[in-house]
Amino acid sequence: MNYKVLVTDQVSDSGLKQLYDHPGFIVDKQTGLEPHELKKVIKDYDALIVRSQTNVTEEILEAAERLRIVARAGVGVDNINVDAATKKGIIVINAPGANTIAATEHTLAMMLSLARQIPLAHQSTSGGKWERKAFKGVELYQKTLGIIGMGRIGTEVAKRAKGFQMSILGFDPYLTEDRAKKLGITKASLDDIAQNSDFITVHTPLTHNTKALVNKEYLQKVKEGVRIINCARGGIIDEAALIEAIKEGRVAGAALDVYEQEPPANPDLLESSKVIVTPHLGASTQEAQEKVAQEVSAEIIEIFEKQSVHHAVNLPQVSGHAQQRMKPYLQVGEQMAQLLIQLFKQAPERIEIEYCGDLLEEDTGLLTRTLIKGILSYHLSDSVNIINVLHLLKDQGLVYNVQKNAKRKGFSNYMELTLINGGESVNIGATVLNGYGPRIVTINGYRVDLKPEADLLYIKHHDLPGVIGQVGSILGNYHINIGTMQVGRTSIGGEAIMLLTLDKKANDEVIDTLLLLSGLQEAQMLNLESQYAMSDEVGQVNIYQ
């Protein structure tokens, strides 16, 4: 059987060579198709390859009769209706790692340009001037580079910066001391990076945690004269706050390849002599464009020939019966994972998963991926899904282990998740109660009975008379209503925990006030912002293994 592949954007022909040469595939390249033209021809194709020009809408996907794969020869999939593809059982894939070297080298190019004022010097010299004294720069040698985000690109930047004999401070929620040591860098907090870095570069995804991560408050902490680079995602840096810090002299300059709005419209950003701007060129190299084409071509072949998927960005379809049976476990699984990663104050090195009771009779592969996705997605939400989660886990240097135990532990079904780093660990247990739904039943050995809610207040305290009442009074003073309260303790007068569902979030001021209470050890909000969802429709293909 020959599979037909349609390419509608300017994708590298050399990168598509393995598809062109494969006897099982017929490749048609038709660029510049209008939406109505694509809608008309798509019915004859098994796979579609696009870049950013083609909008793959719900109407186009509905017109597809044979389509099984939409491939984005790049990273982002904003131009693809992923939900519509998922409902129809169409796999959406991308090439997340192919631009690593290009983005890494662009970061170093921006850093050097910023250090030596190359754009301004070029503009002056090409204009007929000779102003050597006007463009005195700084060296990278023996300077401190702070890297926020130690994923693929951050790691590659660190390797190359060491060639300039820079000292590297690295921050990442999953960076362990052991991995930092192997990389030859120093594991640091965000504040450490602000206070000690001569250059700061960001390499995180844009999530609810990283949006405006470098903001006015953060820029007030930075070492005077710092230079800041962003070749990752627009929005990680608050542009207005950055311009203000540059005008005040706290920040010597910035180099930006990405922006809150693209193209950027802020005149202060575009006209400042201390800001270098480029038009989102991080992946724009000949080699990177070839690699993204090669990567999606190889995966299309793998999917059709071996049913093997590595970089899908949407949910694989499962049977309707299995979907409904497992849905409550999948939901509470992701929720318990999100709660646990927020309770752990350091990067996990190992993940332990245990299934008990009725779950022994189920295929728990999808559930395992969902648990791990819940852990990783809190910090990597725009890049992690249940298809690529095990690959991302490996990238972060984590290992996991699954055990199945016939003992029911007091419940007909039970699952427990543990995060470990050295001698430190946190764990959480959950069950699905017939007629009552998902419940969190243990947290670090404390017995509770908690229905997961979006906003939870977690408190660790000494089991002393009056503590619960004082907590309630403080929340009342801030006009925060308590929905439910769960208290767990191991012994009378010992340590205990409280879990409260609130009608609105307790802000930092409320938390600080609670921490003034005698006998109260910890207080933090736990947020469940990305709840598990699965289409009720049965897909046309099932590529999950």
C-alpha positions in Angstrom: 0.0 0.0 0.0 1.2 3.5 -0.9 0.6 6.3 1.6 0.0 9.8 0.1 1.6 12.8 1.8 0.7 16.4 1.0 3.2 19.2 1.7 1.6 22.7 1.5 4.4 25.0 2.8 8.0 25.6 1.9 9.6 22.6 3.6 13.2 21.6 2.8 13.2 19.1 0.0 16.5 17.6 1.2 14.9 17.1 4.6 12.0 15.3 2.9 14.3 13.0 0.9 13.6 9.9 2.9 9.9 10.3 2.1 10.6 11.0 -1.5 12.8 7.9 -1.7 10.6 5.5 0.3 8.7 3.1 -2.0 5.7 3.1 0.3 5.0 6.8 0.1 3.9 9.3 -2.6 4.7 12.9 -1.8 2.9 15.8 -3.5 4.2 19.4 -2.8 1.5 22.0 -3.4 2.4 25.3 -1.8 0.2 28.4 -1.6 -3.1 26.6 -1.6 -6.1 28.7 -0.6 -8.3 27.2 2.2 -11.0 26.1 -0.2 -8.5 24.4 -2.5 -6.9 22.5 0.4 -10.3 21.5 1.6 -11.0 20.1 -1.8 -7.9 18.0 -2.2 -7.2 16.9 1.4 -9.6 13.9 1.1 -7.1 12.0 -1.0 -4.1 12.1 1.5 -3.0 10.1 4.5 -0.6 12.7 5.9 -0.2 16.5 5.7 3.1 18.4 6.3 2.9 22.1 7.1 5.0 24.9 8.5 3.4 28.1 9.8 1.7 29.4 6.6 -1.0 26.8 6.3 -3.9 27.0 8.8 -5.2 23.5 9.4 -8.8 24.4 10.5 -11.6 22.2 11.7 -13.3 22.6 8.3 -10.2 21.2 6.5 -9.9 18.3 8.9 -13.6 17.5 8.5 -13.1 17.3 4.8 -10.2 14.8 5.3 -11.3 11.2 4.6 -8.1 9.3 4.9 -5.9 11.7 7.0 -4.1 10.1 9.9 -1.2 12.5 10.6 -0.7 16.3 10.5 3.0 17.1 10.9 4.3 20.5 11.8 7.9 20.9 10.5 8.8 23.0 13.5 7.9 23.4 17.2 4.7 25.4 17.6 1.3 24.1 16.4 -0.7 27.3 16.8 -1.8 27.0 13.1 -3.3 23.5 13.7 -6.7 22.9 15.3 -5.3 20.1 17.6 -8.7 19.5 19.4 -10.5 18.9 16.1 -7.7 16.6 15.0 -7.9 14.7 18.3 -11.7 14.2 18.0 -11.2 12.7 14.6 -8.4 10.4 15.6 -5.7 12.3 13.7 -2.3 12.4 15.2 -0.5 15.8 15.3 3.3 15.7 15.5 6.0 18.3 15.5 9.8 18.4 15.7 10.7 19.8 19.1 14.4 19.0 19.2 15.5 19.8 15.7 16.1 23.5 16.4 18.2 23.0 19.5 21.6 23.8 18.0 20.2 26.8 16.0 18.6 28.3 19.0 21.7 27.7 21.1 24.0 29.4 18.6 21.6 32.3 18.2 21.7 32.8 22.0 25.5 32.9 21.9 25.4 35.3 18.9 23.0 37.6 20.7 25.1 37.5 23.9 28.3 38.4 22.0 26.6 41.1 20.0 25.3 42.6 23.2 28.7 42.4 25.0 30.5 44.1 22.1 27.7 46.4 20.8 28.1 44.9 17.3 24.9 46.2 15.7 25.5 49.8 16.8 29.2 49.6 15.8 28.2 48.2 12.3 25.6 50.9 11.8 28.1 53.7 12.7 30.9 52.3 10.6 28.7 51.6 7.6 27.5 55.2 7.9 31.0 56.5 7.3 32.0 57.1 10.9 35.0 55.8 12.9 34.0 55.8 16.5 36.2 53.3 18.3 35.9 54.9 21.7 32.1 54.9 21.5 31.7 51.2 21.5 33.8 49.9 24.3 32.4 46.4 25.2 32.8 43.8 27.9 34.4 40.3 27.8 32.6 37.0 28.5 35.8 35.7 30.0 35.4 34.9 33.7 32.0 36.5 33.8 29.0 34.7 35.4 26.2 33.5 33.2 22.8 32.7 34.8 20.7 30.3 32.8 17.0 30.0 33.7 15.9 26.7 32.3 18.3 23.8 31.9 16.5 21.8 29.3 18.0 20.9 25.9 18.8 24.4 24.8 19.9 25.7 28.2 22.2 22.7 28.6 23.8 23.3 25.2 24.2 27.0 26.0 26.0 26.1 29.2 28.4 23.7 27.4 29.4 26.5 24.9 29.6 29.2 27.5 32.1 27.1 29.4 34.3 27.5 26.3 34.5 31.2 27.1 35.6 30.2 30.7 32.4 31.7 32.1 31.0 30.6 35.5 27.6 29.1 35.0 24.7 29.3 37.4 21.7 27.1 36.4 18.1 27.1 37.6 15.5 24.5 36.6 12.8 22.8 38.7 14.3 19.5 37.7 18.0 20.3 38.0 19.6 18.1 40.7 22.9 18.6 42.3 24.2 15.5 40.7 23.3 16.6 37.2 24.6 20.1 37.8 27.9 18.6 38.9 28.1 16.5 35.7 27.5 19.6 33.6 30.2 21.5 35.5 27.8 24.2 36.6 26.4 25.4 39.9 22.8 24.7 40.8 21.2 28.1 41.8 18.0 29.7 42.8 16.3 32.4 40.8 17.5 35.0 43.3 21.1 33.6 43.2 21.0 34.2 39.4 19.6 37.7 39.8 22.2 38.8 42.4 25.3 37.2 40.9 25.0 37.1 37.1 26.7 39.4 34.6 24.5 37.9 31.9 21.1 36.2 32.2 19.5 34.0 29.5 16.1 32.4 29.7 15.3 29.0 28.2 12.0 27.9 29.7 8.6 27.2 28.1 5.9 29.8 28.6 3.6 28.5 31.3 1.5 30.0 34.1 4.7 29.7 36.3 7.1 31.4 33.8 4.9 34.2 32.4 6.5 37.5 33.4 9.0 35.5 35.4 11.5 38.3 34.8 9.3 41.1 36.1 9.7 44.4 37.9 10.2 42.8 41.2 12.8 40.4 39.9 14.7 43.1 38.0 15.0 45.1 41.2 17.2 42.2 42.6 19.6 41.9 39.7 23.3 42.8 39.8 23.8 46.3 38.4 25.0 46.2 34.8 23.5 42.8 34.0 22.8 42.0 30.3 19.7 39.9 29.6 19.0 37.6 26.6 15.7 35.9 25.6 15.6 33.6 22.6 13.0 31.3 24.2 9.4 32.6 24.4 7.9 36.0 24.4 6.2 36.8 27.7 8.8 35.3 30.0 10.2 38.8 30.4 8.0 41.7 31.2 9.0 44.1 28.4 7.8 47.3 30.1 9.7 46.4 33.3 12.8 45.6 31.3 12.7 48.9 29.5 12.3 50.7 32.9 15.3 48.8 34.3 17.4 49.7 31.3 16.5 53.4 31.6 17.3 53.3 35.3 20.7 51.8 34.6 20.2 48.6 36.6 20.2 46.6 33.3 23.0 47.5 30.9 21.2 46.0 27.9 19.1 43.3 26.4 19.0 41.1 23.3 15.6 39.8 22.3 14.5 37.4 19.6 11.0 36.8 20.9 8.3 39.2 22.2 5.0 39.5 24.1 3.5 40.5 20.7 4.9 39.5 17.4 5.9 41.6 15.5 6.7 43.8 18.5 5.0 47.2 18.6 6.5 48.8 21.7 8.5 51.8 20.4 10.6 51.9 23.6 11.8 48.4 22.8 12.5 48.9 19.2 14.2 52.3 19.4 16.4 51.8 22.4 20.1 51.8 21.6 20.6 49.3 24.4 18.3 46.6 23.1 19.2 44.3 20.2 16.1 42.9 18.4 15.9 40.1 15.8 12.7 38.7 14.2 12.3 35.3 15.9 15.3 33.8 14.2 16.1 31.1 16.7 15.3 28.2 14.4 16.1 30.0 11.1 19.1 28.2 9.8 19.4 26.0 6.8 20.4 23.1 8.9 17.6 23.5 11.4 15.0 23.6 8.6 16.4 20.4 7.1 16.4 18.7 10.5 12.7 19.6 11.2 11.8 18.1 7.8 13.9 15.0 8.4 12.4 14.5 11.9 8.8 14.7 10.8 9.5 12.6 7.7 11.1 9.9 9.8 8.2 9.9 12.3 5.6 9.7 9.6 7.3 6.5 8.3 7.5 5.1 11.9 3.8 5.7 12.6 2.6 4.1 9.4 5.1 1.2 9.4 5.6 0.5 13.1 2.7 2.3 14.9 5.5 4.1 16.9 4.9 7.7 18.0 7.5 10.0 19.7 6.4 13.6 19.2 2.6 13.7 19.1 1.1 16.8 20.7 -2.4 15.5 21.1 -4.1 12.6 23.0 -4.1 9.2 21.4 -7.6 7.6 21.1 -8.6 4.6 23.1 -11.8 2.6 23.0 -15.0 4.2 24.4 -15.4 1.5 27.0 -11.8 1.7 28.3 -12.0 5.5 28.2 -15.1 5.7 30.4 -13.7 3.1 32.8 -10.3 4.7 33.3 -11.4 8.4 33.1 -11.7 8.9 36.9 -8.3 7.3 37.5 -6.7 9.5 34.9 -8.3 12.6 36.3 -7.2 12.0 39.9 -3.9 10.7 38.7 -2.9 14.0 37.1 -4.3 15.9 40.0 -2.4 14.0 42.7 0.8 14.4 40.6 0.3 18.1 40.3 -0.2 18.4 44.1 2.8 16.4 44.8 5.3 18.3 42.6 4.2 21.5 44.4 4.8 20.0 47.8 8.3 18.8 46.9 10.8 21.6 47.5 13.5 20.3 45.3 14.1 18.5 42.0 13.0 14.9 42.1 15.5 12.2 41.0 13.2 9.2 41.0 9.5 8.6 40.7 7.9 5.6 42.3 4.4 4.4 41.3 2.3 1.7 43.0 -1.0 0.2 41.9 -3.1 -1.9 44.2 -6.4 -3.8 44.2 -8.7 -3.7 41.1 -6.0 -1.7 39.2 -4.0 -4.8 38.8 -6.6 -6.0 36.3 -6.2 -2.9 34.2 -3.7 -1.8 31.5 -2.1 1.0 33.5 0.3 2.2 30.8 -1.8 5.3 30.0 -2.3 5.9 33.7 1.4 5.8 34.3 2.0 8.3 31.6 -0.7 10.5 33.0 0.9 10.5 36.4 4.3 11.4 35.0 2.7 14.1 32.8 1.1 15.6 35.9 4.6 15.9 37.5 6.4 17.4 34.4 3.5 19.6 33.1 3.5 21.8 36.1 6.8 23.3 34.8 6.7 22.2 31.2 3.0 22.5 30.4 3.3 23.7 26.8 5.6 20.9 25.7 4.6 17.8 27.6 1.9 15.3 26.6 1.2 11.6 27.3 3.0 10.6 24.1 6.3 12.4 24.6 6.2 12.3 28.4 8.7 9.3 28.8 11.1 11.0 26.4 10.9 14.3 28.3 11.4 12.3 31.5 14.7 11.0 30.2 15.7 14.4 29.0 15.3 15.7 32.6 17.4 12.9 33.9 14.6 11.3 36.0 13.9 7.6 36.4 10.7 5.9 37.3 9.6 2.5 38.7 6.1 0.9 38.7 5.1 -1.7 41.2 1.8 -3.7 41.4 0.6 -5.0 44.7 -2.3 -7.4 45.2 -3.0 -5.9 48.7 -5.9 -3.5 48.7 -4.7 -1.3 51.6 -8.2 -0.7 52.8 -9.6 0.2 49.3 -10.9 -1.7 46.4 -8.5 0.3 44.2 -5.5 2.4 45.3 -2.6 4.1 43.6 0.4 5.8 45.3 2.9 8.2 43.9 6.3 9.1 45.5 8.9 11.6 44.5 12.5 11.0 45.8 15.7 12.9 46.0 18.4 11.3 48.1 17.0 10.8 51.5 14.1 13.2 51.0 10.7 12.1 49.7 7.0 13.0 49.4 4.1 10.7 48.6 0.4 10.9 48.0 -2.2 8.1 47.7 -5.6 8.2 45.9 -8.6 6.0 45.2 -11.8 6.1 43.3 -14.8 5.4 45.6 -17.9 3.8 44.0 -20.6 6.5 44.1 -18.3 9.2 45.4 -15.6 9.5 42.7 -11.9 10.3 43.0 -10.4 11.0 46.5 -7.0 11.8 47.8 -6.6 9.6 50.9 -3.0 9.9 52.1 -0.4 12.7 52.0 3.0 11.9 53.4 1.5 9.3 55.7 -1.4 11.5 56.9 -4.8 10.0 56.3 -7.3 12.4 54.7 -10.4 12.2 52.5 -10.1 15.0 50.0 -12.0 15.6 46.8 -9.4 17.6 44.6 -10.4 21.2 44.0 -8.8 24.0 41.9 -7.6 26.0 44.9 -6.3 24.1 48.0 -4.6 25.6 51.0 -2.1 23.2 52.5 -1.0 23.8 56.1 1.5 21.8 58.2 1.3 22.5 61.9 1.6 21.1 65.5 -1.6 19.5 66.8 -2.3 22.1 69.4 -5.7 23.5 70.6 -6.8 26.6 68.9 -4.7 26.4 65.7 -7.6 25.5 63.5 -9.7 28.3 64.9 -7.0 30.8 64.4 -6.5 29.8 60.7 -10.3 30.1 60.2 -10.3 33.6 61.8 -7.4 34.9 59.6 -9.1 33.6 56.4 -12.3 35.2 57.5 -10.6 38.5 58.1 -9.5 38.4 54.5 -13.0 37.5 53.4 -12.0 34.1 52.2 -14.7 31.4 52.6 -13.7 27.8 53.5 -15.5 25.2 51.4 -14.2 22.1 53.1 -11.5 21.2 55.6 -9.6 18.0 56.1 -7.2 17.4 59.1 -4.8 14.6 59.3 -2.5 13.7 62.2 -0.3 10.8 63.2 -0.5 11.3 67.0 -2.2 13.6 69.5 -0.1 16.7 70.0 2.3 15.7 67.2 2.6 17.1 63.7 -0.6 17.4 61.6 -1.7 18.8 58.3 -4.8 20.8 57.2 -6.2 20.9 53.6 -8.8 23.5 53.0 -10.7 24.1 49.8 -11.2 27.9 49.4 -13.7 29.9 47.4 -10.8 32.2 46.2 -7.1 32.0 46.4 -5.1 33.1 49.5 -2.5 35.6 48.2 1.0 36.1 49.6 -0.2 38.5 52.2 -2.6 35.9 53.6 0.1 33.2 53.6 2.6 35.4 55.4 0.0 36.2 58.0 -0.8 32.5 58.6 2.9 31.8 59.0 3.1 34.1 62.0 0.9 31.8 63.9 2.6 29.8 66.7 2.8 26.1 65.9 2.3 26.6 62.2 5.2 25.3 60.1 4.2 25.5 56.5 1.4 27.2 54.5 1.1 27.2 50.7 -1.6 27.3 48.0 -1.8 24.3 45.8 -3.2 24.9 42.3 -4.8 22.5 39.9 -4.8 24.5 36.7 -4.5 21.8 34.0 -7.2 19.1 34.7 -7.3 15.9 32.6 -9.7 15.9 29.8 -10.5 13.2 27.2 -12.8 13.4 24.2 -15.9 11.3 24.5 -15.7 10.4 20.9 -14.0 7.2 19.8 -11.1 8.0 17.4 -10.6 6.4 14.0 -7.1 5.1 14.8 -5.4 3.8 17.9 -1.7 4.2 17.9 -1.2 4.0 21.6 1.0 1.1 22.7 
